[in-house]
């Protein structure tokens, strides 16, 4: 059982396990973690046993609009491969392959979940050898990289502030249950002067390291990462003193990752300033940063809606509605070299807020 595995990890670590290591086990422990087990995860309604829905599952128009940006990026960077990280159900891959056709010579999927890889393979069987599953990122590759809701599932470190000093939050065994335990640390969030006593927040070394790894390996191409989050000044605003850590189970959100181990998702919002700096410092050019709504509209979603049915329009509207995914979700783009004028950021670019 996952609970027993995590308890053994806590004991092996001397009774205190850093939260990022706990989160990694809870999500990715082979065969047991949330993304490694066979439990249903993606779907529009809890009746089907799912916990949340992603943009490609809401509407195929998401992939069709994104394909416009990918097509431009492939042409601008003279590449013919797409690399998708965390492909979920395979819905986005299916949408992009349908939209881009022969422009994609090779579609590479990098996914840690064997269960999800099997489902993706079944869904994408029609494309045969055009689709490949990669278990380890090569030292050098070229193409357009896509990551939709990938960064938020990467383990984060939790930091707490008692009014005098900062501590790193970990997980300890408290009788029959798991609970939090704090230890003093020299680590700080990027902005920390105005936090009130009792504040908790996250830092994202693994997500930033992921971007740096992409920068080192990507010889020619572009990167588009889509996720929920904020610029640094908003992320670490004093009023957000509870942090952004959240769990999802049967389409309900809660803030306690220490229960229902392996049965619910654990995520944190993204500090997009940190992501932008990680890419820039590693030599990438920031193409732009904007809301998902602006990005999809820039990529022609409005024209796609004109020929859609009423039902299709209703679902696609959730992709751009401010109270749904349109504003909370952001898109950041990178390119190797000098970059290009990416269509997705033509209007509403917010790079200046980073």
N, C-alpha and C positions, 0 to 999 in steps of 0.2 A: 504493500500500500504506500501511497505517496506520503501520507502522514508519518509512517514509520521511517521512510527514507529521509525525510526532512529532520525528524527528531534525531536520527543517527548522525546526520550532518552537523546539527547543533552541538551534540555531545563531542564529536570529533574536532570541532572548532573551539573547544574549551567552554562550551555553554552559551556562546553568543555568536550568532551567524549574521553577518552584514546583510542588510535588506536586499541588496542587489543579487547576492548569492541565493537567498531564499526565493526571490522572484524568478531567477533562472531555473531553479528546480521546480517551482510550482507551475511554470509554463512549459518547460522543455525537458524535464527528466524523461529519458527514453521509455516509451510505452505508458507512462503514468501522468506526465505533465499535461496541462490543459491543451496545448497545441500538438502533443505527441500521442494522446489517446484517441480512441475511436468515437468519442462523444460528438454529437451534432453541435456545430457552432454557428454557422451562417444561415440566416433565413429571415423572412419578413415578419413572422408571427411566432410567439412562444408556443403555440399549440403544436408546432412541428418539432419542438425540442430544442430550438435554436436560442442563442443568447443575444445576438445583434445582427444588424444588416450593414453591409458596406455599399458604397456608391454603385459599383457594377451590378450588385444584386438588386438595387432599386430600379435601375433603368439601363438598358443597353445603349441609350444615347450618351451615357457617360463615356463609354469606350469609343464610340463613334466620334465624339468631339475631341477626346484626347488623341485619337489617331491623326487628326489634322496637325496637331503640334508635333507628334512623333514623325510624321511624314516630312514636315519641314526640317526637323532636326536631322533626320537621316540624310536628306539632300544636302543640307548645309555642312554636315561633317563627313560626307562621302562614306557613309556606313550602310550596312544592310542587315544588321543584327539588332534584336531587341533583347534586353536582359531584364526579366521581371523578378523582383525579390518578394517572397511571401505571396504567392499567387492565389492563396485561399481556395475557393471552389473551382478556379480556372475560368470564371466568368469573364474577367477582364482580358485574359489571353484570347479567349474565343472571340470577343468583340473586336480586339485589335487585329487578329488574324483575318477575320471576315472583312474588316474595313481596308486593310492595307494590302492584302493579297500577296502578289509576287514581289512587292517591294521589300518584304521581309524574307530573306534567304534562310535565316536561322533564328528561332525563338528559343531563348535559353531561360529556364526557370530554376531559381535557387530557392529551395524551401526546406526547412529543417524537419518538417513533419512527414513521416512516411505514409501515414494515413491520408493526408491531404494530397500528397504526390500521387497516390493510387487513384483518388477521385479525379484529379486533374488529368491523369493519363486516359482515363475512361472518357472524359468529356472532350478531350482534344485528339482522340484517336484518328479522326478524319484527316488530320494534317501530317500523320505519319512521322517520318524522320525530320521533318521541318522543325519539330518541337523536341527539345532535349532538356533533360533534367541534370543539373550540375551539382555535384556534392561538395566540391571545393572550388573556390574562385581561383582561376588561373592567375599567374604572376602578371600576365599582360593580356588585354582583350580590348576590343573596340565595339562600339554600338551605342544605342540609346538605352539608358538604364531607367526603369520605372519602379517606384516603390509606393504603393497605395496602402496607407495604414500599416506601415512596417516599423517606422521609428518608434511609435508609441508602445509597441510590444517589446521593446528592448529594455532589459533591466536597468533600473535607476537606483541611485543612492539617495537615501533619505537623510536630511539634516534637520535637527530641531534646535530651538533657541529658548533658553530659560530666562532671558533678560540680562544675563551676564556672560554666558559662554555658549558656544556652539557644540553640538554633539552629533555623532553619527548614530542613526537609529538602526538597531538590529533586532533579531528575533530570538527569544529565549523560551525555554520550557517552564511553564508555570503550573505545576501539578498535572492535571489532565488536559490542559489547554496550552496553546501558544500565545505569547504576548510580546509586547515591544520592550526592548531594553536599550538605553542610550549610553554611549561612551564618548568622552571628550575627544575632539578632533581638531586638527588645524585646517580642515577644509571649510570653505565658505561658498555660499552662492555668489554669482558674479556681482550682484547688488545686494548689500546686506545691512546698510546703515540704519534703515528705518523699520526693521522687523520688531514686532511687539513680543513680549514674553509669552511663551506657549506656541510660537509659530513653528510650523513644519513646512518644509519645501523639498524640492528634488533637484539634483544635478544629474547630467546625462553623459557621463564619460563614454559609455558604450556606443550610444548613437553617434556621438561626435567622432569616435574612433572608426566607426563604420564608414562615415563619409571620407575620412582620411584614407582608409583602405581603398575605397573606390577611386579616389584621386590618384593614388600610387599606381593602380593597375590599369586604369582607363587610358589607353594611348591616343584614341581619337573618338570623339563622340560627345554626348550630352547626358545629363541626369535630371530627372523630374521626380521630386518627392512630394507626396500629398498626405497631409495629416492634420489633426487638430492641434492648435497651439497658438502661441503669441510671440511677439518680439520681446526681448529681454526686459524692457521697462514695464511692460504689462505683466509679464510672467511673474516677476519678482516685486510687483506692486505691494505696498504694505497691507492693503485690504485683502489680498489673496494670502492670508496668513495660515490657511489650512492646507496649502499646496493643491495639487491637482490629481493626486493618485486616486484611481477609481476602478471599481470592479463591475463586470457586467454578467448577469445571470438571468436567463429567461426574460430578456428585454427589460430588466430592471437594473438600476445602478445603485451601488452601495460603496462605502468606503472602508470595508474591512476585508483585507486580503488573507487574513489568518484563519478563515473558516471556509468550508466547502472546497478544500484543496483539490485542484485538478478539475473542478466542476465549473469554475468561472474564470473569465478573463481578468487580467490585471494590467492596467495601462496607466500612463501619465501623459499629460499634454507635452508638447514640444516647445523648447526654447529655440525659436528659429534664428535668433541672433547667434547662438552658439553653433548651430548647424552651418550658418553662412560663414562664420569665421573659420570653422574647421575646414571647410572646402577651400576658402580663399587662401588660408595659410598653407594649404597643401598644394597650391598652384592652380586651382580652378578659377574660372571667371563666373561670377554670379550673373545669371541671365535676367533674373527678376524674382520678385516675391509679391504675391497678391492673394486675394481670397479665391476660393474655389469658384464662386459665382462669377467673378470677373474673368477668371481663366477660361471657364467653359463658354461663356458668352463670346469672349475674344476668339475662341476656336470654332464658332459657328453654331452653337447650340440653339440659338433663336431660329435659325433657318431650318434646323432639324425638327423643331417643334411644330413648324407650320404644316408639315405633312404627317404629323403623328395623330393618333386617335386621342379622344378626350381622356381615356384612361391612361394612355402613355404620357400625355402631357401632365396629368396629375402626379404621376410618380416622378417624372423628370423634374417637376417644379421643386421637389424636395432637395434636389441637388444644388439649387441656387437660392432658395428661400432663406432670408436672413435668420429666421427662427429655427431653421432646420440645419442643413449642412453648408449652406451658401457662405456664411460669414465665419463660423467657427473653424471650418476647414480652410487650410492655406496650401498654396503650391509654391515651392521654391525650385528654381532651375539653375543648373551649372553647365558649363562647357569647358572642354579642354582648349587651351589657346585663347585667342582673342574673343571668341564668342560670336554671336549673331543676334539680330533683332528678332527674338522669339515671339511668335504670334500670340501666345497665351498671356503675355505681359504688355501687349500693345496699349491697353487702357487700364488704368487703375493700379499700376505698379506701385508697390509700397516699400521698395528697397530702402528708401530713405528712413523708414521707421526702424530698421534693424540697427 
